[in-house]
Structures are given as C-alpha cells and as structure tokens.
Amino acid sequence: QVQLVESGGGLVQPGGSLRLSCAASGTILNIHSMGWYRQAPGKQRELVARITSGGSTNYADSVKGRFTISRDNAQNTVYVQMNSLKPEDTAVYYCNVDVTSWIGRFDYWGQGTQVTISS
C-alpha cells in the first residue's frame, strides 16, 4: 500500500556531510510524521530525527546541532542533512512514515541505506 524509497547513503570522512532522502508513494491519505532511524552493528535501532507534517521536529541528543530533518509534504519526501559526521554515526539508516492509507494508520519502513563514516 505504501512504499518508501531511500537514497543518499554512502561513505564519507569524519567531519563531512551527507543528505539522505526518502520518498513515500502509494495509497496515502495522510502522513502524520516521517522520520529517520539508524541501526549500527550490535546495537538497537534508534531514533535519529522525526518531523510531523506540520513541521514539528524531534532529534536524538547525539545528533542535535549536526543533523537537520526537513520534508516536502507535496512530494511526500523527507530529508535529513547530516553535517559534522562522526564515526559513531556509521549505521544503516531507515526511513519511517506514520501514514494513514485506505486500510488504516500504520508505520512503514524503507529498505535502509548504509552510511559509513571513516577515514
């Protein structure tokens, strides 16, 4: 019903920047919020940043001041600009959308995109 396609991951040196994007498509009636989560090897998946359709944002303490989440409601797309990247930011990043479709309100997940911060 709803599909998320992520892009923008890759390899970058410490202190560098990346911008991830995630586009939602399908039988979307309303997007309540969209966000980014990440999972590093051996660790639990954690919230990175989230944004509501109205523009309210929430960030993990570890990324505050470095990452900025934004969205294009018309395109059902969410972005995260990641600056001053650190090795500990290395993880698979997953897009998530809290969306109402014809069958109800559910979370949907993107396929994940690898972000590697290394010298």
N, C-alpha and C positions, 0 to 999 in steps of 0.2 A: 504493500500500500504506500509506504514511504521509503524512499531510498536516499542515502547520504553518500556523497562522493567527496572525498578529501583529496587535497593536493598541497604541495608546497614543502614537504619534508625534504630532508637531505642532511648533508654533512657540512658543518661549519666550525670554524675555530672559536675558541673561547673569546668572548667579547664581541662576537659577530651577531648577526641578525638573521632571522627567518620570518616569513609570513606564511601562515597556514590559512587555507580556505576550505570551506565545507558548504556544499550546495545541496539543499533538500529538494526533492521532487516527489511527485505522486499526488494522491488524492488528499491534499492538505486543505483543511477547513480553517485551522487557526494554529499558529505557532505561539506557544506560551513563553518558551525560552529556548535558547540554544547555548551550548557550552562546549568546552574542551576539557578532556580528562587525559591523564597520562599514566602509563604503567612502565616502570623500569624493571629490569630483571630482578626477580626475587622480592619484589615489593607489590603492595596492593595498588590497585587503580585509585587515583586521587583526582579530585577536582583541581583544575588549573584556573579556569575562569568561566563565568557564566553571564549571560545577558538576556534580559527579558525583551519581548517585542517592544515594550515601552522605553527601553534603554537603560534600565537599572542594571548595575554590574556587581559582580562579586568575584574576588580573586583569592587564591591561596596566598597565605602570608609569604611563602617562599618566592613568589613571582611579583608581588606588588612593587610598583615602581619600575619594573622592567618589561612586563607584558601588558598589552592593551588589547582588549576584546572589542570588536565592533560588529555591526551587522548591516545588511542591506535587506530590509523587510520585503521590498518589491521583488527581489531576486531570491528570497528565501535562503540567503547565504550569510554565514558567519565567518569572521576572520579573527585571527589572533596575531598581532605583531609582537614578535619576541626579540627584544634587544638585550644587549649585555649578557649574552648567553654564557652559561657555566657548564662545566662537565656534568654536574648533577642534574641538569635539565635533560640529559640524554634519556630517552624513553620512546615508546610508541605512543603517539598522541591520537586520541579518539574523539571524534565529533559526536555530540549527543544533541538530540532535539526532543523537547517535550511538546508533542503535537496532537491536536485533535483531527482525526480523519473520520471517514464515514462509520467506522466501527468503534470509535471511542477515543479516549485520551490515553496515549501510550508514549513511552520512551523508545526512540530508535537510535541505533549506533552506526557510525561509519566503520569503514574497514580497517582503519588505523593507518597512520603514516609514521615512518621512522624518522626521528630527529636525533642526530648524533653530534655531540659537541666534543671535539677532540683536536689536539694539536698535531 
